[in-house]
């Protein structure tokens, strides 16, 4: 029986599908043809387990437009009913409990998105590297030396990042993410928190005063969770569009090289080994993997069912209503630190895989004496972007997860010391809610920055494949001319 190992610590092994060609050359005009195989495009591999496939479908549904619009409509309906029932305990508790349950669900779904994103991108980079090795082998075998001169000034086609193929909703989500994840938005959030703290003495630090901010952050957190799920699905869609364009060029290049060199050697298997991590980071990976798999979902369902079952024991009073919010708030507090750490590690490791492709490409271009296309570099980051990146690095540090764990234990101790009274439960509700909402906003900031870098990396890979394919087309003409000259001399 195999021991359990989280996705983040598993190696990925794979090879690009070998392109099959129909013929080397036709007798009449000496033209080359490539078999029109249906498997040249990029397709993300589906999980071999049916349960995981269902879970991935559910995650995609949770990040869809209908779910987001339903949540936004529910928040608006709750806010409007507050005009009439704002002083009701039921109205105050409703958003806290709904947010607690839904955000608890979204915690698992967002982690599942990270697991899927990381696995798919690793598999894609492994296949690109596999073809890189084949291209280098076949080009070295043929030994080109003159055809590169005519490709230096060839124009490069821009890469469509999916902005023209996505619907209006997806474009609005991506555009809104720039505002949600901006450093000014995060700053305004903390301004509101300090204003609320300023009213503390006037309100005698009452439970009602605490419930005000608890409701506000609960509503905002629910909105941000749903928004982040949609944003990641939108980003995943156009990342797949970019990879599809790269795979089509890469497979076409492979087919042309196989025809020219009469080569049918399969593409080599490439192994991507996970970076070495310390013991604490590995423990975080194990915890994250449990959250984002069926185990975490089942545990979530068991908690909600247990909470509903003890309702009659508490006579469905305020303590019972706050119970699920308290539990979900504490778990969500720690999970937000874990999510932030894992998101950063995923982006760092993906960047490292892209660098491996870049190294292989640079070596190949140097051997061919072909100029590498001009690198598409992003603009110099603004002050707000530099501050965002610094805050991003601090919030995702391993020690922040430790701090989050200590903070969670501290809330538990404080609430237990107050014997889980209403005030005691609010201690485990309000601070976690404020901090978790902040971390969700930071998650959007980190996602935006990572995707901006990914667009540049994928564009550069696409440009390099265009240049190689142009080189190959000129090389094919050169080889044909050389063969004609040789046959003429022989006659």
N, C-alpha and C positions, 0 to 999 in steps of 0.2 A: 504493500500500500504506500502510495506516494505521500510525502509530508506536504502540508500546506505551505505555499510560498506566494506572497503577494505579487501582483502584476509588476510593481515597480522594481522588484528584485529579480525578475525572470529574464532570461536572455531571449532574444528574438532571432530566429533562424529562418532564412528564406532565400529564394532565387527568383529573379524575374522570369516570366514565361518566355521560353525560347521561340522566336518568330520563325515560322515555316515559310519557305519560299517555293514558288512553283517551278521556275526554270532559271537557268543562268543567263541565257540569251536566245532571242528568236533568230531564225536563220535569215529572214528577209531584211530587216532593218537594224539588226544588232541592238535592239532596245532591251532594257532590263525591266523585269516585272516583279512585284512583290505580291504574295498571296494576300487577298483581302480578308485576313482573319478578323473575327469579331472580338478578339480578346486583346486588342492593342490599348484599349482605354483603361483608365484607373477605376478599380472597384474595391471599395473597402471590404475586407473579409468579414463575413458573418461569424459569430461565435458558434463553435461546434455544438454547444449545449442549447437545447430548446428553451430552457428557463431563462438563460441569459439573453437569448434573442427576444423573448417576450419582454424582458426587463428593459432592453435597449429601445424597443418600440414604445414602451410606456414613457421612457425618459424623453423620447422625441415628441410624443404627444404632449407631455407636460411643458415642453418648450415651444408649443405651437401658438398661433394667433388666437384660436378660440379660447384656450385656457387662460391666456393672458387677459383677454378682453372680459372674460367672466370674473376674474379676480378684481380687475379695475372697476367693473360695474358693481361688484359686491362692496368694495371699499367706498364707492360713491354713495351707494344706498345706505350703508352704515352711517356715513357722515351726515347725510340728509335727515335720517331718522333721529340723529342727535339733537336736532333743533327742537324736537318735541319730547324726546326721552333722555336728554343729556344728563339729568340728575338721577336716572334709574341705575341701580346696581347691576341689573341684567344687561343694560346697554354697555356699561363700562366693562363688564366681565366678558361680554360676547367677543369683542375684537381680540382680547388677550388670549382667550381659549382657541378661537379659530386660527389666529396667527400662530399660536404655539403648535397646534397640530399640523397645520400646513407647512410651516417652516421646518418642523421636524422631518416631514416628508421630503421637502426640498433639499434638506441637508444631505440625505441619502442620494437623491437624484443628481445633485450637483457633483457629488463625489463620483457617481457612476459616469457622468459626462467626462470627468477628468480621466478616469480609467479607460474609457473608450477612445478619447482623443489621443491619449498617450500611446495606446496600443496601435491604433490605426496609423499614426504618423511614424512610429518606429518601423512598422511593416513597409510603409511606402518608401522610407529612406533606405531600407535594406535592399529593396528591389531596384532602386535607382543606382545604388552602389554596385549591385550585381551586374547591371548593364554597363556601368562605367568600366568594370574590369574586362568585360567582353569587347567593348569598343577599343580599349587600349591594346588588347591582344590582337584583334583583327587588323587594326591600323598598323601596328608594328610588323605584323606578318607581311602586309602588302608593301610597306616601305615607300610612302609618298614623299616627294621632295620638291615638287614645283607647283602643284595645284593650289597651294595656300596663297599664292600671290594675288589671286583674283577675288579673294573673299574679304579683304581688309575693309573695303568701303561699302559692303552690302548693307542695306537698311534692315533694321530689326523691327519685327512686328510687335506692338505692345501686347502685354498679357492682360486678358480680360479677367479681373478678379471676381467676376460674378455680379458686379454692380449693375450690369445691363440685363442680366437674366433673372435677378431676384425681384420679387413682387414689391409692391408699395409698402406693405407692412414691414418687411425685412429691411428695406432702406430706411424707414422711419426709426426702427429700433437701433440700427447702427449709427444713425445721425444723433439720436437721443443719447446714446452711450457717451458721446463726447461731452455732453453737458453733465450727465450723471456722474461720470468718472473724473470730472475736472477738479483740480485742487481747490478752486473757489467754492464749488458745491460742498466739498468736505469741510472747508472752513466755515461756511454758513451753517452747516449742521452743528458744529461745536459752538457757534455763537448762540444758536437757539438753546442749546443745553445750558450754557452759562446764564442766559436770561431766565430760564426756568429755575436754576439754582438761586438766582437773585430774589425770586419771589418766595423762597423757602421760609425765611423768618416771618414774612407777612402772613403766610398760611400756617404758621406754627408747625411746620414740617409734618403736616398731617398725612394720614393715609390717602385722603382724597387728592392732596397735592401730588403724592407719588403716583397715584393712578392716572393723573393727567398725562404725565410724561410717558408712563407705561403704555397708555393707549396710543399716543402719538407715535412713539417709536415702533410699537407693534404694527400699526398700519403702514408706516414707511418701510419697515423690514419686510413685510409681506410683499409689498410692491416691488422692492429691490430684488427679492428672491425670484419672483416670477419674471422680472425683467432680465435678470442675469441668465436664467434658464433659456429664455428666448434669444438673448444675445449670443450665447455660445452656439446654439443651433444655427443661427444665421452665419456666424463666423465659420462654423464647420462646413456649411453648404458651399461657400465660395472658396474655402481652402480646397475642398474636393474638386471644384471646377478648375482651380489652378493646377492641381496634381494631375487631373485628367489631361489638360493641355500638354503638360510636361511628358506624361507617359506616351501620348500619341506621337510626339516628336521623337522621343527616345526609341520607341519600337519601330518607327519608320526608318530611323538611322540604322538600327540594328539590322533590319531587313535588307537595306541597301548594301551594307557591309557584307552580309552573308552571301548575297548574290555576286558581288564583285569578287569576293575571295573564295567562293564555293565552300563556305564554312558551315558546318552543321553541329559544331561543338556546343553542348548546352551551356546556358549561362551558369556561372559558378554560384555556389551557396555562400552567402555572407552571414556572419553571426554578429549580432549586436549585443554586447555584454553590458549589463547595467553598471554604472559607476559604483565604486566602493563607497559605502556609507558607514558611519559610526553606529554603535549599538542603539543609541537613542533615536536616530533617524529611522533605523530599521523598525523599531517599535511603532513609530508613527505610521510607517507604511503598512504594517500589519493592521493597525487600528483603522486606517483609511480604507484598506481593502475590505474589511468587514462591513464598514458603513456602506460602501458602494456596491455590495453584492447582495444576494438573496438573504443571507444571514441577517444583515442589518435591517432589511425590509421586514422580515418575519419578526424580529425583535421589536421593531416599531409597532407592528400590528398587535403583538402581545401586550405591549404597554398600554395602548389605547383601549383594548378590550378590558384589561384589568381595571383601568381607571373608570370605565363605564360600569363595570360590575360592582364596584364599591360605592357607587352613587347612592343606593338606598341606605347604606350604613351611615353615610354622612347626611342623609336626608336632603341631598342635592343643595346643600347650603353654600355660602360664599367660600368656605374653606375648601370644599370639594371642587368648586369651579376653578379656584386658583391653583389647585394641586397639579393639574396637568400643565398649567402655565409655568409653575415653578420647576417641575421636572424638565420640561422641554427647554426652558430658559437656561438652566444649568448645563444641560447636555449641549444645547446650541452654542453656549458661550465657548466651551472647550472645542466643539467642532469647528467653530469659525476660525480659531487659531490653527487648527489642523488643515482646514481647507486652504487657508492663505499660504501655509508652508508648502503643502503639496502642489498647489498651483504654480508656485515659484519654481519648485524643483522640476516639474514637468516642462516648463518653458526653458529652463536652463539645459536640461538633458536633450530636448528637441533641438535647441540651438547647437549643441555639441554634435548631434547627428548631421545637421546641415553643414557644419564645418568639415566633417569627414568627406562629404560629397564635394565640397569646394576644394579640398586638398587633392582628391583624385582628378578633378577637372583641371586644376592648375598644372598638375604633372603632365597630363595628356596634352594640353595646349602647348606646354613648353617643348615636349618631344616633337610636336608637329611644326613648331615655329609659327604657330598661328596666334595672332593677338587676341587676348581675352576681351570680350565686349566691355564697353564702358560700364563700370559698376553703378547701379542705381542706388545711390546713397540718399538716406533721408536728410531733410533739412536739419540744420543745427538746432538741437532742442531748446525750447524757450525756457525761461526761468521757472514757470509753473510746471513744465514737464520734468525739469531737473529736480525740483522739490518733490514732485510725485514719485519719481524713481527712487529718491533717497528714502522717502517714507515707505515706499513699497519694499525696499530692501530691509528696512528695520522691522517692519510688521511681519515679514515672512521668515525672519531668523529663527533658527532652531530654539534659541533661548526664550523666544516669545511664546512658543508652545508650552514650555515649562512654566512660564509666568501665567499663562492661561489656566493651566492645571492647578497651580497654587491659588489663583483667584477663585476658581470653582470650589475648591476645598474650603477656602475662607468664607464664601457665601454659605456653604452648608453648615459650617461651625457656628456662624452668626445666627442663622435661622434656628438651629437646634438650641442655642443658648436662650432664644426667645420662645422656645417651645412651639415653634411653628404657628405662632399666632398670625393674625392678618398682617401686622407690621413685619413679623419675622419672615413671612412668605414674600412680602414685597421686597425685602432685602435681596432675596434670591431671584426676583423678577426684574426689578428696575435696572440695577447696574449691568446685569448680563444683557438686557435688552438694548441699553445704550451702546455698550461696547460691541455687541454682535452687529448692530446696524452699521456702526462705523466700519467694521471689517468687511461687511458686504459692499459698502461703497468703495473701499480700497480694492476689493476683488475686481470691480468693474474697471478701476484705474489700471490695475495690473494686466487685465485682459486686453484692454485697448492698446497698451504699450507693446505687449507681446505680439498681438496681431499685426500691428504696424511694422514691427521688425520682420515678422513672417512673410508679409507681402513683399518686402524688399528682397528677402532671401529667395523666395520662390520665383520672383521676376528675374533675378540674376541667373538662377538655374535654367529658366526658360530661354533667356538670351544666349547662354552658352550652348544650349542644344541647337538653337537656330544656327549659330555660327558653325558648329560641327556639321550640321546637315548641309549647309551651304558649301562647306569644304568638301563634303562627300560628293555632292552633285558635280562640282568642278573636277574633282578627282576622277569621277566616272568618265567624264568627257575626255579628260587627259589620257586615261588608260585606253579608251577606245581609239583615240587618234594614234597613240603609240603602237597599238596592235595593227592598225591599218598600215602605218609606215613600215612596220616590221614585215608584214605580209607582202607589201609592194616590193621591198628590197629583195625578199626571198624569191619573188617571181622574176 
